[in-house]
Amino acid sequence: MQNFDVVILGAGAAGLFCAGVAGRRGLKVLLLDHSEKVAEKIRISGGGRANFTNRDIDVRQPHKHFVGENPNFCRSALSRYTPADFIALMQKHGIPFHEKHKGQLFCDRSAGDLIDMLLAECAAGGVTRWQPCGVQALRTTAEGGYELDTGRGTVQARQVVIATGGLSIPAIGATDFGHRIARQFKLRTIEPRPGLVPLTFDGAAWAPYAELAGLALPVLIETGDKKTRTVFAEDLLFTHRGLSGPGVLQISSYWKPGTPIRINLAPDVDLPAALADAKQRSRKLLVNELAQWVPARLADAWVAQDKEWQRPVAECSDRALARLAERLARWELVPTGTEGYKKAEVTLGGVDTRELSQQTMEATKQPGLYFIGEVVDVTGWLGGYNFQWAWASAHACAMGLQP
Ligand SMILES: Cc1cc2nc3c(=O)[nH]c(=O)nc-3n(C[C@H](O)[C@H](O)[C@H](O)COP(=O)(O)OP(=O)(O)OC[C@H]3O[C@@H](n4cnc5c(N)ncnc54)[C@H](O)[C@@H]3O)c2cc1C
């Protein structure tokens, strides 16, 4: 039977990086993945260019960009392996990249560069990689190590790292394996749910807006009550079934089913003042005035909702204009759900951080068993935060493994 210092399950972002770092430390590493292709999620990320980190991460205040029962859990790993560290690795490999906006860094050419770099690091660390290779069973041995029944026979290791990710995009290999292993070892998990996901609305109620599908505009979008209010200034995209775009994906990670979201569709203008001014000076239809501040298609759909808005602005009552301004600046709606794991970029919830050491990611009740990356109840904002968590948690784990 083959013996390893560590078996890492899942050759995605976290697993590949952990394998490379552990291998370079001199550990004998086996990396397994049930998929034929390596790191498919990296390949499709960031529109094919992988938004691989974010310069704006505030490691002292991780709750600003990370969601979970205890967002501060990730402070230790994030502060010991920072965006600058990953950037230095990219530079060492000569991979060109650029900043888009809000600190988001993308590969210039393609996400394939990033995958090649991770594979090169694994090769430099002498990592053995079996792919495709599933795992049927994981059990402890009398000596305090682990035994795994894999598609290529039974192997033994003193340590096992679970890097099998979340449930998003099952079509490219996502499974609940990590959550099942956590339960097998009686570790608590936080109920998973889709995050960074488009929101959907009741078909009949959405009908007037469905014709806006494809329209994008900058908005302020918020959810929560006075205490939990979270706001994003980002683009919103109308779809046939609801709303998407960066603003909606961000807010979806904070949205609680049954509660409303509120959207300011004209965040850059003082609408009550602008409409009052238009009423004084303009002979145009209200819809034409409105089209200065919001896209014309949205203006058309909006005034269609009320007869009093379908006339020259000078003839509109002050009350009708105030109602229009209020409804555009505070459009409140209750999503019926989300597009689910098929479209979600991440999975919220996962292995409860109270079960893990923030220094090494080892399960405190189960020595030698580690969880890293998205399988853990740490979820980042859109914008490179999830990959940085994958790198940082993988690094903390790789440095904590026993040689
Ligand atoms: C469309 C899309 C775009 C994204 N874009 C970005 C972005 O630009 N920036 C960013 O920061 N984040 C992005 N993300 C999120 C990011 O991809 C994930 O957070 C990150 O990949 C998580 O890394 P991970 O290693 O934990 O899991 P993954 O990368 O998902 O890797 C898990 C691996 O485990 C394997 N596996 C699963 N189950 C088993 C099993 N039973 N046996 C063996 N192997 C198994 C899978 O095949 C997979 O290779 C995006 C996600 C999606 C879906």
PDBQT file of the ligand as one rigid body, heavy atoms in Angstrom, charges set to zero:
ROOT
HETATM    1  C1  LIG A 501     -18.332  31.057 -12.729  1.00  0.00    +0.000 C 
HETATM    2  C2  LIG A 501     -17.454  31.343 -11.562  1.00  0.00    +0.000 A 
HETATM    3  C3  LIG A 501     -16.576  32.420 -11.612  1.00  0.00    +0.000 A 
HETATM    4  C4  LIG A 501     -15.772  32.718 -10.508  1.00  0.00    +0.000 A 
HETATM    5  N1  LIG A 501     -14.894  33.766 -10.592  1.00  0.00    +0.000 NA
HETATM    6  C5  LIG A 501     -14.110  34.068  -9.525  1.00  0.00    +0.000 A 
HETATM    7  C6  LIG A 501     -13.139  35.112  -9.608  1.00  0.00    +0.000 A 
HETATM    8  O1  LIG A 501     -12.922  35.686 -10.681  1.00  0.00    +0.000 OA
HETATM    9  N2  LIG A 501     -12.449  35.420  -8.489  1.00  0.00    +0.000 N 
HETATM   10  C7  LIG A 501     -12.609  34.730  -7.292  1.00  0.00    +0.000 A 
HETATM   11  O2  LIG A 501     -11.947  35.067  -6.295  1.00  0.00    +0.000 OA
HETATM   12  N3  LIG A 501     -13.478  33.702  -7.208  1.00  0.00    +0.000 NA
HETATM   13  C8  LIG A 501     -14.215  33.347  -8.296  1.00  0.00    +0.000 A 
HETATM   14  N4  LIG A 501     -15.091  32.295  -8.210  1.00  0.00    +0.000 N 
HETATM   15  C9  LIG A 501     -15.110  31.503  -6.959  1.00  0.00    +0.000 C 
HETATM   16  C10 LIG A 501     -13.878  30.569  -6.925  1.00  0.00    +0.000 C 
HETATM   17  O3  LIG A 501     -13.798  29.874  -8.148  1.00  0.00    +0.000 OA
HETATM   18  C11 LIG A 501     -13.985  29.579  -5.776  1.00  0.00    +0.000 C 
HETATM   19  O4  LIG A 501     -14.247  30.266  -4.562  1.00  0.00    +0.000 OA
HETATM   20  C12 LIG A 501     -12.676  28.795  -5.634  1.00  0.00    +0.000 C 
HETATM   21  O5  LIG A 501     -12.435  28.058  -6.826  1.00  0.00    +0.000 OA
HETATM   22  C13 LIG A 501     -12.752  27.840  -4.466  1.00  0.00    +0.000 C 
HETATM   23  O6  LIG A 501     -11.591  27.081  -4.439  1.00  0.00    +0.000 OA
HETATM   24  P1  LIG A 501     -11.619  25.614  -3.820  1.00  0.00    +0.000 P 
HETATM   25  O7  LIG A 501     -10.283  25.035  -4.128  1.00  0.00    +0.000 OA
HETATM   26  O8  LIG A 501     -12.070  25.646  -2.418  1.00  0.00    +0.000 OA
HETATM   27  O9  LIG A 501     -12.732  24.843  -4.656  1.00  0.00    +0.000 OA
HETATM   28  P2  LIG A 501     -12.729  24.485  -6.216  1.00  0.00    +0.000 P 
HETATM   29  O10 LIG A 501     -11.855  25.399  -6.960  1.00  0.00    +0.000 OA
HETATM   30  O11 LIG A 501     -14.164  24.397  -6.567  1.00  0.00    +0.000 OA
HETATM   31  O12 LIG A 501     -12.063  23.036  -6.277  1.00  0.00    +0.000 OA
HETATM   32  C14 LIG A 501     -12.663  21.897  -5.726  1.00  0.00    +0.000 C 
HETATM   33  C15 LIG A 501     -12.138  20.687  -6.460  1.00  0.00    +0.000 C 
HETATM   34  O13 LIG A 501     -12.588  19.524  -5.767  1.00  0.00    +0.000 OA
HETATM   35  C16 LIG A 501     -12.993  18.565  -6.704  1.00  0.00    +0.000 C 
HETATM   36  N5  LIG A 501     -13.960  17.669  -6.074  1.00  0.00    +0.000 N 
HETATM   37  C17 LIG A 501     -15.227  17.958  -5.681  1.00  0.00    +0.000 A 
HETATM   38  N6  LIG A 501     -15.807  16.886  -5.143  1.00  0.00    +0.000 NA
HETATM   39  C18 LIG A 501     -14.889  15.884  -5.198  1.00  0.00    +0.000 A 
HETATM   40  C19 LIG A 501     -14.906  14.526  -4.807  1.00  0.00    +0.000 A 
HETATM   41  N7  LIG A 501     -16.017  13.973  -4.266  1.00  0.00    +0.000 N 
HETATM   42  N8  LIG A 501     -13.794  13.775  -5.011  1.00  0.00    +0.000 NA
HETATM   43  C20 LIG A 501     -12.685  14.319  -5.589  1.00  0.00    +0.000 A 
HETATM   44  N9  LIG A 501     -12.614  15.600  -5.979  1.00  0.00    +0.000 NA
HETATM   45  C21 LIG A 501     -13.701  16.385  -5.778  1.00  0.00    +0.000 A 
HETATM   46  C22 LIG A 501     -13.572  19.362  -7.859  1.00  0.00    +0.000 C 
HETATM   47  O14 LIG A 501     -13.533  18.615  -9.068  1.00  0.00    +0.000 OA
HETATM   48  C23 LIG A 501     -12.658  20.575  -7.884  1.00  0.00    +0.000 C 
HETATM   49  O15 LIG A 501     -11.569  20.393  -8.777  1.00  0.00    +0.000 OA
HETATM   50  C24 LIG A 501     -15.873  31.944  -9.311  1.00  0.00    +0.000 A 
HETATM   51  C25 LIG A 501     -16.736  30.859  -9.281  1.00  0.00    +0.000 A 
HETATM   52  C26 LIG A 501     -17.506  30.546 -10.394  1.00  0.00    +0.000 A 
HETATM   53  C27 LIG A 501     -18.421  29.351 -10.306  1.00  0.00    +0.000 C 
ENDROOT
TORSDOF 0
